[in-house]
Amino acid sequence: MKRKPACLLLGALMLMLVANPMRAHADGDLQVIPNLPATPTFSANTVPADGDQNPYGVAFVPAGFPAGGPLRAGDILVSNFNNSANLQGTGTTIVQITPQGQTLLFFQGRRGLGLTTALGVLRSGLVLVGNVPSTGGAGVCTQGPNGQEQGVEQGSLLILDRQGRLLMELTSATLLDGPWDLTIKDSGTQAQVFVSNVLTGTVTRLDLSIPEDEAGAAERVIVEEATQIASGYLHRCDPAAFVVGPTGLALDADKDILYVASTGDNAIFAIQHASVTASDAGMGQLIVHDPGHLHGPLGLARAANGDLITSQGDAVNPNKKHPSEIVEFTAKGTFVAQFSIDPASGSAFGLALEPSAGGFVFAAVDDALNVLDVWVVK
């Protein structure tokens, strides 16, 4: 989403929870939104020195991430979609947010990349980030006469090392067409990366092997297989959101279910046998269809108790009384709680959740203010 005019942002940011009274499931795992403090533990600026804005992707650096670079376990990475002129699909930077709230530049790519919510970190020491550039840096997407999006490029998936250097660029005209978000099943030297494609309304699974050099450092990935496992999600240009299509992905590794937040369909779907299927499951099973609480779902995360937390971008089914909502549902689609991250519409996008001893760390961007809000719950 584009940054909102300052006049829309006056007044203190208030966290308003609307929830049922239950704060934890029977197994003792915490629900997320009902346990958030009224204000974030800290808010970090996401604008680097070059002025990039409109933060999209959020990813934690996992435990076991190798030393030898600027990143440490517990750091948070944030990707920027817009440049300093606020043109969509032109941002080139990833910033690093430390647990103390310090903002550092981790990566700066070539001009006009348009880094997306497809941001993830592998335990082997690699960082993955998608890009969906606007054509010529114009920042405008229009629907062509054949129904295809115009003014936007196919993009790619960039592979960075732990120093923030570009190692590889994965492209595919059919299987990586507008990498918009991703989630990872990480086994160390093997990984599966699930990617939502905003320009085709599909989801692709990449089965990767990650060889290491003699010093134990990962320097590349090998795509052993690429499989389209879902399709049929609405995708189109949007005057405010640039493009709309399948976005957030969250994996239940134990049950092998991939959840897909489809913005245009205003719903969350489930793909069974996601890590092993060799066929396309279409849109999968409808899990959440709740027009009262869904307003164009974007980012998606899965809590330890199985709950699904999703940000609402307001490009679909907007509600002025509930702007920029982050909403929690059970895995069966029952509403749990919600809160507004900003009083301006279109401010919520990427989010991430990381378990910690006795609690969790929850991080979500406010792309109207260009900040990352972080809640530490112990």
C-alpha positions as CSV (number, residue, x, y, z in Angstrom):
1,M,0.0,0.0,0.0
2,K,1.1,3.6,-0.6
3,R,2.0,5.7,2.4
4,K,-1.0,7.7,3.7
5,P,-1.0,11.5,3.9
6,A,0.1,12.8,7.3
7,C,-3.3,14.4,7.9
8,L,-4.8,10.9,8.3
9,L,-2.3,9.9,11.0
10,L,-3.0,12.5,13.7
11,G,-3.6,11.3,17.2
12,A,-2.0,8.7,19.3
13,L,-2.0,5.1,18.1
14,M,-4.4,3.1,20.2
15,L,-4.5,-0.7,20.4
16,M,-8.1,-1.8,20.7
17,L,-8.7,-5.5,21.2
18,V,-12.0,-7.2,20.4
19,A,-11.9,-10.7,21.6
20,N,-13.6,-13.6,23.3
21,P,-12.5,-14.0,26.9
22,M,-10.5,-17.2,26.4
23,R,-6.8,-16.3,26.3
24,A,-5.3,-19.8,25.8
25,H,-6.3,-23.2,24.5
26,A,-6.6,-26.2,26.7
27,D,-3.0,-27.3,25.9
28,G,-1.7,-24.0,27.4
29,D,-0.3,-22.5,24.2
30,L,-0.9,-18.8,24.2
31,Q,-3.3,-17.1,21.8
32,V,-1.6,-14.1,20.2
33,I,-3.8,-11.0,20.0
34,P,-5.6,-11.5,23.4
35,N,-2.2,-11.5,25.0
36,L,-0.6,-8.5,23.3
37,P,0.1,-5.5,25.6
38,A,-1.8,-2.3,24.8
39,T,1.3,-0.8,23.1
40,P,4.2,-2.4,21.3
41,T,7.4,-3.2,23.3
42,F,9.1,-1.0,20.7
43,S,8.6,0.5,17.2
44,A,11.5,0.7,14.8
45,N,11.9,2.9,11.8
46,T,12.1,0.9,8.6
47,V,13.4,3.7,6.3
48,P,17.1,3.3,5.3
49,A,19.4,6.1,4.2
50,D,18.2,6.0,0.6
51,G,14.7,6.8,1.7
52,D,12.9,3.5,0.6
53,Q,9.5,3.2,2.2
54,N,6.3,1.0,2.3
55,P,7.7,-1.9,4.3
56,Y,6.2,-5.2,3.2
57,G,7.9,-8.5,4.2
58,V,8.9,-9.4,7.8
59,A,11.1,-12.4,8.8
60,F,12.9,-13.5,11.9
61,V,16.5,-14.7,11.8
62,P,16.1,-18.2,13.3
63,A,18.1,-19.9,16.0
64,G,21.2,-21.6,14.7
65,F,21.8,-19.0,12.0
66,P,25.6,-19.1,11.4
67,A,27.9,-16.4,12.6
68,G,30.2,-14.5,10.4
69,G,27.9,-11.7,9.2
70,P,25.8,-8.9,10.6
71,L,22.7,-11.0,11.4
72,R,22.0,-12.7,14.8
73,A,19.2,-15.0,15.8
74,G,16.3,-12.9,17.0
75,D,17.0,-10.1,14.5
76,I,14.1,-9.1,12.2
77,L,14.4,-8.4,8.5
78,V,12.0,-6.0,6.7
79,S,11.8,-5.6,2.9
80,N,10.7,-2.3,1.3
81,F,8.4,-2.2,-1.8
82,N,8.6,1.5,-2.6
83,N,11.5,3.9,-3.3
84,S,12.0,7.4,-1.7
85,A,9.5,8.9,-4.2
86,N,6.9,6.4,-2.9
87,L,6.5,4.7,-6.3
88,Q,5.2,1.2,-6.0
89,G,7.3,-1.7,-7.1
90,T,10.6,0.2,-6.9
91,G,12.0,-0.4,-3.4
92,T,15.4,-2.1,-3.3
93,T,16.4,-2.5,0.4
94,I,16.1,-4.9,3.3
95,V,16.7,-3.5,6.8
96,Q,17.8,-5.3,9.9
97,I,16.0,-4.6,13.2
98,T,17.9,-5.7,16.3
99,P,16.1,-6.9,19.5
100,Q,17.0,-3.5,20.9
101,G,15.1,-1.7,18.1
102,Q,18.2,-0.5,16.2
103,T,17.7,-0.2,12.4
104,L,20.6,-1.2,10.1
105,L,20.8,-1.7,6.3
106,F,21.3,-5.4,5.4
107,F,20.8,-5.4,1.6
108,Q,20.5,-2.9,-1.2
109,G,19.8,-4.3,-4.7
110,R,19.6,-2.9,-8.2
111,R,17.3,0.0,-9.1
112,G,13.6,-0.7,-9.4
113,L,13.4,-4.2,-7.8
114,G,10.2,-3.8,-5.8
115,L,10.9,-6.1,-2.9
116,T,7.8,-7.9,-1.7
117,T,6.4,-9.8,1.3
118,A,8.2,-12.9,0.0
119,L,10.9,-12.7,2.6
120,G,12.4,-15.6,4.5
121,V,15.6,-16.7,6.3
122,L,17.2,-20.2,6.1
123,R,19.0,-21.7,9.1
124,S,21.9,-22.5,6.7
125,G,22.7,-18.7,6.5
126,L,20.8,-17.7,3.3
127,V,18.1,-15.0,2.9
128,L,15.3,-15.3,0.3
129,V,13.4,-12.3,-1.0
130,G,10.9,-11.9,-3.9
131,N,10.6,-8.9,-6.2
132,V,7.7,-7.6,-8.4
133,P,9.0,-4.5,-10.3
134,S,6.8,-1.9,-11.8
135,T,7.6,-1.4,-15.5
136,G,10.1,1.4,-15.9
137,G,9.6,2.3,-12.3
138,A,6.3,4.0,-13.0
139,G,4.6,2.5,-10.0
140,V,1.3,1.9,-11.8
141,C,-0.4,-1.4,-12.7
142,T,-3.3,-1.4,-15.2
143,Q,-5.6,-4.2,-16.5
144,G,-5.0,-5.0,-20.1
145,P,-7.7,-5.9,-22.6
146,N,-6.8,-9.6,-22.3
147,G,-7.2,-9.4,-18.5
148,Q,-3.5,-9.5,-17.9
149,E,-1.8,-7.1,-15.6
150,Q,0.2,-4.4,-17.4
151,G,2.9,-2.1,-16.0
152,V,4.3,-4.8,-13.7
153,E,7.1,-7.3,-14.4
154,Q,7.4,-11.0,-13.6
155,G,10.1,-10.6,-11.0
156,S,12.2,-13.2,-9.3
157,L,13.4,-14.8,-6.1
158,L,16.7,-13.4,-4.9
159,I,19.1,-15.6,-2.8
160,L,21.4,-13.6,-0.5
161,D,24.2,-14.8,1.7
162,R,24.6,-13.9,5.4
163,Q,26.6,-10.8,4.5
164,G,23.7,-9.4,2.4
165,R,25.4,-10.2,-1.0
166,L,23.4,-11.4,-3.9
167,L,24.3,-15.0,-4.8
168,M,21.6,-16.2,-7.2
169,E,18.4,-15.1,-8.8
170,L,15.7,-17.7,-9.4
171,T,13.3,-17.1,-12.3
172,S,10.5,-19.0,-14.0
173,A,8.0,-17.7,-16.5
174,T,5.4,-20.1,-15.2
175,L,6.2,-21.0,-11.6
176,L,7.6,-17.7,-10.3
177,D,5.4,-15.1,-11.8
178,G,5.2,-12.3,-9.3
179,P,6.6,-13.8,-6.1
180,W,4.5,-12.0,-3.5
181,D,4.9,-14.0,-0.3
182,L,6.5,-17.2,1.0
183,T,6.9,-19.6,3.8
184,I,9.6,-22.1,4.5
185,K,9.9,-25.7,5.8
186,D,13.6,-25.7,6.8
187,S,15.6,-28.9,7.4
188,G,19.0,-27.4,7.2
189,T,20.7,-28.7,4.1
190,Q,17.2,-29.3,2.6
191,A,14.3,-26.9,2.5
192,Q,10.9,-26.4,0.9
193,V,9.9,-22.9,-0.1
194,F,6.2,-22.2,-0.8
195,V,5.7,-19.1,-2.9
196,S,2.5,-17.3,-3.8
197,N,2.4,-15.7,-7.2
198,V,0.4,-12.5,-7.5
199,L,0.4,-12.3,-11.3
200,T,-1.0,-15.8,-11.9
201,G,-3.0,-16.5,-8.7
202,T,-1.0,-19.7,-8.0
203,V,1.2,-21.2,-5.3
204,T,4.5,-23.0,-6.1
205,R,6.6,-25.3,-4.0
206,L,10.3,-25.2,-4.5
207,D,12.2,-28.3,-3.2
208,L,15.8,-27.1,-2.5
209,S,19.0,-28.6,-1.5
210,I,21.6,-26.3,0.1
211,P,25.2,-27.4,-0.4
212,E,27.9,-26.1,1.9
213,D,31.5,-25.2,1.2
214,E,34.5,-26.6,3.2
215,A,34.0,-24.0,5.9
216,G,30.3,-25.0,6.3
217,A,28.9,-21.9,4.7
218,A,25.9,-22.0,2.3
219,E,26.7,-20.3,-1.0
220,R,23.8,-21.3,-3.3
221,V,20.7,-23.4,-3.6
222,I,19.8,-26.1,-6.0
223,V,16.2,-26.3,-7.1
224,E,15.6,-30.1,-7.2
225,E,12.0,-29.7,-8.2
226,A,9.4,-27.0,-8.7
227,T,5.7,-27.8,-8.5
228,Q,2.5,-25.8,-8.8
229,I,0.4,-27.0,-5.9
230,A,-2.5,-24.4,-5.9
231,S,-4.2,-22.1,-8.4
232,G,-7.4,-20.2,-9.2
233,Y,-7.0,-17.3,-6.7
234,L,-8.3,-14.0,-7.9
235,H,-5.5,-11.7,-9.2
236,R,-5.7,-8.2,-10.7
237,C,-4.3,-4.7,-10.6
238,D,-5.5,-2.3,-7.9
239,P,-5.3,1.5,-7.9
240,A,-4.2,1.6,-4.2
241,A,-2.6,-1.8,-3.6
242,F,-0.8,-2.0,-7.0
243,V,-1.7,-5.7,-7.4
244,V,-4.0,-8.0,-5.6
245,G,-3.7,-11.8,-5.5
246,P,-2.8,-14.7,-3.2
247,T,-0.5,-13.4,-0.5
248,G,0.3,-14.8,3.0
249,L,1.3,-18.4,3.4
250,A,1.5,-20.4,6.7
251,L,2.5,-24.1,7.1
252,D,1.2,-26.6,9.6
253,A,4.2,-28.9,9.2
254,D,2.8,-31.7,11.5
255,K,-0.4,-32.0,9.5
256,D,1.2,-30.9,6.2
257,I,-1.4,-28.2,5.5
258,L,-0.5,-25.0,3.8
259,Y,-2.8,-22.1,4.5
260,V,-3.2,-19.4,1.8
261,A,-4.6,-15.9,2.4
262,S,-6.2,-14.8,-0.8
263,T,-6.6,-11.1,-0.8
264,G,-9.0,-10.8,-3.8
265,D,-11.2,-13.7,-2.7
266,N,-11.3,-12.2,0.9
267,A,-10.7,-15.7,2.3
268,I,-8.2,-18.2,3.7
269,F,-7.8,-21.6,2.1
270,A,-6.0,-24.8,3.1
271,I,-3.9,-27.0,0.8
272,Q,-3.6,-30.6,2.1
273,H,-0.4,-32.7,1.7
274,A,1.5,-29.5,0.7
275,S,5.0,-30.9,1.0
276,V,4.5,-34.0,-1.0
277,T,1.7,-33.4,-3.5
278,A,2.7,-33.6,-7.1
279,S,-0.6,-32.1,-8.4
280,D,-2.5,-28.8,-8.3
281,A,-5.2,-28.7,-5.7
282,G,-6.9,-25.7,-7.1
283,M,-7.9,-23.2,-4.4
284,G,-8.0,-26.0,-1.7
285,Q,-10.5,-26.1,1.2
286,L,-12.2,-22.9,2.3
287,I,-11.2,-22.3,5.9
288,V,-12.1,-18.7,6.7
289,H,-14.9,-16.8,5.0
290,D,-15.8,-14.0,7.4
291,P,-16.7,-10.7,5.7
292,G,-17.2,-9.1,9.2
293,H,-13.5,-9.5,10.0
294,L,-11.7,-10.0,6.7
295,H,-10.9,-6.9,4.7
296,G,-8.5,-8.2,2.0
297,P,-6.2,-10.6,4.0
298,L,-2.5,-10.1,3.3
299,G,0.2,-11.4,5.7
300,L,-0.4,-14.7,7.4
301,A,1.3,-16.4,10.4
302,R,0.5,-19.5,12.4
303,A,0.7,-19.5,16.2
304,A,2.0,-22.4,18.3
305,N,-1.6,-23.3,19.2
306,G,-2.5,-23.5,15.5
307,D,-4.3,-20.1,15.3
308,L,-4.0,-18.1,12.1
309,I,-3.1,-14.4,12.4
310,T,-3.6,-12.3,9.3
311,S,-3.3,-8.6,8.4
312,Q,-6.0,-6.8,6.4
313,G,-5.0,-4.4,3.7
314,D,-8.5,-2.8,3.1
315,A,-8.2,-3.2,-0.8
316,V,-11.2,-5.6,-0.6
317,N,-14.3,-5.3,1.6
318,P,-13.0,-2.2,3.5
319,N,-14.7,-1.1,6.7
320,K,-13.9,2.4,7.9
321,K,-14.7,1.4,11.5
322,H,-12.0,-1.3,11.4
323,P,-9.0,0.0,9.3
324,S,-5.7,-1.9,9.0
325,E,-6.9,-4.8,11.1
326,I,-4.8,-7.8,12.3
327,V,-7.2,-10.7,13.0
328,E,-6.8,-14.0,14.7
329,F,-8.8,-17.2,13.9
330,T,-8.6,-20.7,15.0
331,A,-7.4,-23.3,12.5
332,K,-11.1,-24.2,12.0
333,G,-11.9,-20.6,11.1
334,T,-13.5,-19.3,14.3
335,F,-12.9,-15.7,15.1
336,V,-10.7,-15.1,18.1
337,A,-9.6,-11.4,18.3
338,Q,-8.7,-8.3,16.2
339,F,-7.0,-5.0,16.5
340,S,-6.2,-2.0,14.3
341,I,-2.5,-1.3,13.8
342,D,-3.1,2.2,12.5
343,P,-6.1,4.5,12.2
344,A,-5.5,4.9,8.5
345,S,-6.7,2.3,6.0
346,G,-4.2,0.2,4.1
347,S,-1.5,0.4,6.7
348,A,-1.2,-3.4,7.6
349,F,0.9,-5.8,5.5
350,G,3.7,-8.1,6.5
351,L,3.8,-9.8,9.9
352,A,5.8,-12.6,11.6
353,L,5.6,-14.6,14.8
354,E,8.5,-16.3,16.7
355,P,8.1,-18.5,19.8
356,S,10.2,-17.6,22.8
357,A,10.7,-19.1,26.2
358,G,7.2,-19.0,27.8
359,G,5.8,-16.7,25.2
360,F,6.4,-15.2,21.8
361,V,7.6,-12.2,19.8
362,F,5.1,-10.7,17.3
363,A,6.1,-8.2,14.7
364,A,4.0,-6.3,12.2
365,V,4.7,-3.4,9.8
366,D,2.7,-0.2,9.8
367,D,3.4,1.0,6.3
368,A,1.6,4.3,6.7
369,L,4.2,5.3,9.3
370,N,7.0,3.2,7.9
371,V,7.7,1.4,11.2
372,L,7.9,-2.1,12.5
373,D,5.9,-2.7,15.7
374,V,7.2,-5.4,17.9
375,W,5.5,-7.0,20.9
376,V,7.6,-9.3,23.3
377,V,5.2,-11.5,25.4
378,K,6.8,-13.6,28.2
